[in-house]
């Protein structure tokens, strides 16, 4: 925020942009709540455009107003049985490796034995291989082991006995995001502990959201990370809220990159249309007809805004054009009352970069 002369005014502009972008299907007080969530999440990025640091998860139950912004990353998994459920300042290993027994994986292969003792020998050999792999992992001295793939009972027991928290089957998206925010490598081989980079955070703990257990990573090394938890009565409402919030976050990220904002409510399109009309007057031939057609096309945006709200678009667009021609350069469509109004007073702004 140090780059901005007036941080409070800039945040207000961002909230106005988010309110404009959010779906009209949301109630007004929900739009205000979601706009603030989107602004807080984007400002945490500190100018970065790394949208993967913002995770949106949906949990049915409660109302949209119960949605909140959680500091850090939330992983929709649970900690393995027998492990600690809370850890301070851990070293975190993020891995993508098979943790089942190293069985022969050639399709159609068969092993013939003539006694049960030899089956036990094969199983023991598999266990020894897995123990060697676990020992290589422990040589890195991690406090938490997060694996994209499943972790079977035997290696899970060995890691838990060594005091390591085990989190298994973190999906690929979760592993990629954790690697980014924790500042760690995604490790597949464990032969070089001296060069492997482990992640870190201040706290890992298991918590409840609704009826589900999740794992929260607080104070990540790259502290821009956050998670928006959406609550709602059903999947359809949550899906609509997610789409709307995602659109708002995308627009806000563009707005943070380019701090210029312009008036919404059809103001910019109408002013551009008038400018193009003036240009057409100075031209002749078929080229002038094409330029005039572009001016008409620009006026379609305020027309569509009015039509979607159920108002008389012909009258509103004509009134808007008249206001701007007469010098009211902040005039736009007020869709709450169905009239031409001041976009400055209503706080209806849009991101210049998105409009461009």
GUKOLFI-587674 format. One record per residue (C-alpha): x negated, y, z negated. Coordinates in steps of 0.1 Angstrom, whole numbers. Layout:
BEGIN
<<X; Y; Z>> ...
# end
This chain:
BEGIN
<<0; 0; 0>> <<-30; 23; -2>> <<-28; 30; 35>> <<5; 48; 31>> <<9; 84; 21>> <<42; 78; 4>> <<46; 42; -7>> <<81; 47; -22>> <<94; 63; 10>> <<79; 36; 31>> <<94; 8; 10>> <<128; 26; 13>> <<124; 27; 51>> <<116; -11; 51>> <<147; -18; 31>> <<168; 2; 55>> <<153; -17; 85>> <<160; -50; 67>> <<196; -40; 60>> <<201; -32; 97>> <<186; -65; 108>> <<205; -88; 83>> <<235; -106; 95>> <<269; -87; 92>> <<283; -121; 81>> <<267; -115; 47>> <<286; -93; 21>> <<272; -58; 15>> <<259; -66; -19>> <<243; -98; -6>> <<226; -79; 22>> <<212; -54; -3>> <<198; -82; -24>> <<183; -100; 6>> <<169; -68; 20>> <<150; -63; -13>> <<138; -99; -12>> <<125; -95; 23>> <<107; -62; 15>> <<91; -77; -16>> <<79; -108; 2>> <<65; -88; 32>> <<47; -62; 9>> <<30; -91; -9>> <<12; -99; 24>> <<-6; -65; 21>> <<-5; -58; 58>> <<-13; -94; 69>> <<9; -109; 96>> <<4; -144; 82>> <<41; -154; 79>> <<32; -190; 68>> <<24; -175; 34>> <<61; -168; 29>> <<81; -201; 24>> <<119; -202; 24>> <<136; -231; 7>> <<173; -238; 4>> <<190; -252; -27>> <<227; -257; -28>> <<245; -245; -59>> <<253; -211; -73>> <<259; -180; -51>> <<237; -161; -26>> <<232; -135; -53>> <<213; -161; -73>> <<186; -163; -47>> <<152; -151; -59>> <<116; -145; -50>> <<91; -168; -68>> <<55; -158; -72>> <<32; -184; -55>> <<41; -215; -35>> <<68; -240; -42>> <<64; -275; -29>> <<96; -296; -28>> <<80; -327; -42>> <<75; -343; -76>> <<44; -352; -96>> <<36; -389; -97>> <<44; -409; -128>> <<18; -411; -155>> <<2; -377; -146>> <<3; -344; -164>> <<32; -322; -154>> <<14; -289; -160>> <<-22; -279; -154>> <<-41; -245; -159>> <<-68; -233; -135>> <<-71; -266; -117>> <<-94; -275; -88>> <<-71; -288; -60>> <<-80; -313; -33>> <<-57; -312; -3>> <<-61; -344; 17>> <<-47; -362; 47>> <<-58; -398; 43>> <<-42; -433; 40>> <<-41; -444; 4>> <<-27; -479; 9>> <<-49; -510; 8>> <<-73; -511; 37>> <<-56; -540; 54>> <<-64; -553; 88>> <<-43; -532; 112>> <<-47; -550; 145>> <<-13; -558; 159>> <<-7; -596; 160>> <<-37; -605; 140>> <<-34; -635; 116>> <<-55; -648; 88>> <<-52; -685; 79>> <<-62; -698; 45>> <<-59; -732; 29>> <<-53; -722; -7>> <<-36; -695; -28>> <<-70; -687; -44>> <<-83; -674; -10>> <<-53; -651; -7>> <<-62; -637; -41>> <<-98; -632; -28>> <<-85; -612; 1>> <<-63; -590; -22>> <<-93; -585; -45>> <<-114; -574; -16>> <<-88; -549; -5>> <<-86; -535; -41>> <<-124; -531; -42>> <<-123; -511; -9>> <<-96; -489; -23>> <<-114; -484; -56>> <<-145; -474; -37>> <<-124; -448; -19>> <<-110; -435; -51>> <<-145; -432; -66>> <<-155; -411; -36>> <<-125; -388; -42>> <<-134; -385; -79>> <<-169; -376; -70>> <<-155; -343; -58>> <<-142; -337; -94>> <<-107; -326; -85>> <<-81; -319; -111>> <<-52; -323; -86>> <<-50; -346; -56>> <<-24; -337; -30>> <<-21; -361; -1>> <<0; -357; 31>> <<5; -395; 32>> <<18; -419; 6>> <<-4; -429; -24>> <<2; -465; -34>> <<5; -477; -70>> <<-31; -490; -74>> <<-50; -458; -63>> <<-23; -437; -81>> <<-31; -456; -113>> <<-68; -451; -109>> <<-65; -414; -103>> <<-40; -409; -132>> <<-64; -428; -155>> <<-91; -404; -145>> <<-68; -375; -156>> <<-61; -363; -120>> <<-26; -350; -112>> <<-13; -369; -81>> <<11; -353; -56>> <<20; -376; -26>> <<37; -374; 7>> <<34; -336; 10>> <<47; -330; 45>> <<23; -316; 72>> <<38; -281; 70>> <<34; -282; 32>> <<-3; -294; 34>> <<-12; -267; 60>> <<4; -239; 39>> <<-12; -251; 7>> <<-46; -253; 24>> <<-42; -217; 35>> <<-30; -202; 2>> <<-52; -223; -21>> <<-83; -216; 0>> <<-91; -253; 5>> <<-101; -277; 33>> <<-78; -305; 44>> <<-101; -334; 37>> <<-99; -368; 54>> <<-133; -383; 46>> <<-150; -381; 12>> <<-186; -388; 19>> <<-199; -352; 14>> <<-186; -338; -19>> <<-213; -311; -19>> <<-198; -294; 13>> <<-161; -300; 7>> <<-141; -269; -3>> <<-115; -274; -30>> <<-87; -249; -36>> <<-77; -232; -68>> <<-48; -214; -86>> <<-40; -203; -121>> <<-12; -228; -128>> <<5; -258; -114>> <<37; -270; -131>> <<69; -290; -124>> <<101; -270; -127>> <<138; -275; -119>> <<158; -255; -93>> <<194; -266; -95>> <<193; -303; -98>> <<160; -309; -80>> <<124; -310; -93>> <<99; -289; -75>> <<62; -281; -80>> <<52; -244; -84>> <<17; -231; -76>> <<12; -198; -94>> <<-17; -173; -90>> <<-30; -188; -58>> <<-65; -179; -46>> <<-49; -159; -18>> <<-22; -142; -39>> <<-2; -130; -9>> <<18; -163; -11>> <<54; -164; -23>> <<85; -185; -19>> <<121; -172; -14>> <<145; -196; -30>> <<180; -194; -14>> <<210; -205; -34>> <<245; -209; -20>> <<276; -229; -22>> <<270; -251; 9>> <<246; -260; 37>> <<264; -237; 63>> <<261; -206; 42>> <<224; -214; 34>> <<216; -220; 71>> <<231; -187; 80>> <<213; -169; 52>> <<180; -185; 62>> <<183; -174; 98>> <<192; -139; 88>> <<164; -136; 62>> <<139; -150; 87>> <<149; -124; 113>> <<145; -96; 87>> <<111; -108; 76>> <<99; -110; 112>> <<111; -74; 119>> <<95; -61; 87>> <<61; -77; 95>> <<62; -58; 128>> <<72; -26; 109>> <<43; -30; 85>> <<19; -34; 115>> <<32; -2; 131>> <<45; 22; 104>> <<67; 42; 128>> <<105; 40; 124>> <<133; 54; 145>> <<170; 60; 140>> <<193; 30; 145>> <<230; 29; 153>> <<225; 33; 190>> <<207; 67; 186>> <<175; 58; 203>> <<192; 41; 233>> <<215; 71; 238>> <<186; 96; 237>> <<166; 74; 261>> <<197; 72; 284>> <<200; 110; 285>> <<163; 114; 293>> <<166; 89; 321>> <<197; 107; 334>> <<177; 139; 335>> <<150; 121; 355>> <<175; 108; 380>> <<187; 144; 387>> <<152; 152; 400>> <<151; 122; 424>> <<167; 114; 457>> <<177; 84; 477>> <<183; 49; 465>> <<156; 52; 438>> <<178; 78; 420>> <<207; 52; 421>> <<184; 26; 404>> <<173; 51; 377>> <<210; 61; 370>> <<219; 24; 367>> <<191; 20; 341>> <<206; 50; 321>> <<240; 32; 321>> <<223; 0; 310>> <<207; 18; 280>> <<242; 30; 269>> <<253; -6; 266>> <<236; -11; 232>> <<258; 15; 213>> <<288; 2; 234>> <<281; -34; 222>> <<276; -23; 186>> <<310; -6; 186>> <<328; -35; 204>> <<314; -60; 179>> <<327; -40; 150>> <<362; -39; 166>> <<362; -1; 173>> <<370; 19; 205>> <<336; 19; 221>> <<346; 43; 249>> <<355; 70; 225>> <<326; 64; 200>> <<299; 63; 227>> <<313; 94; 244>> <<313; 112; 210>> <<278; 100; 203>> <<266; 113; 236>> <<282; 147; 230>> <<267; 150; 195>> <<231; 143; 208>> <<235; 167; 238>> <<246; 194; 214>> <<214; 190; 193>> <<224; 166; 166>> <<194; 143; 172>> <<200; 121; 141>> <<235; 111; 152>> <<244; 74; 154>> <<273; 50; 150>> <<286; 45; 115>> <<302; 11; 116>> <<315; 12; 81>> <<340; 40; 90>> <<341; 38; 128>> <<327; 72; 136>> <<296; 91; 146>> <<275; 100; 116>> <<241; 110; 104>> <<216; 81; 105>> <<194; 101; 80>> <<221; 102; 54>> <<232; 65; 60>> <<195; 54; 60>> <<200; 33; 92>> <<165; 29; 107>> <<148; 4; 130>> <<112; -6; 136>> <<97; 14; 165>> <<75; -16; 175>> <<106; -40; 177>> <<125; -14; 197>> <<95; -8; 220>> 
# end
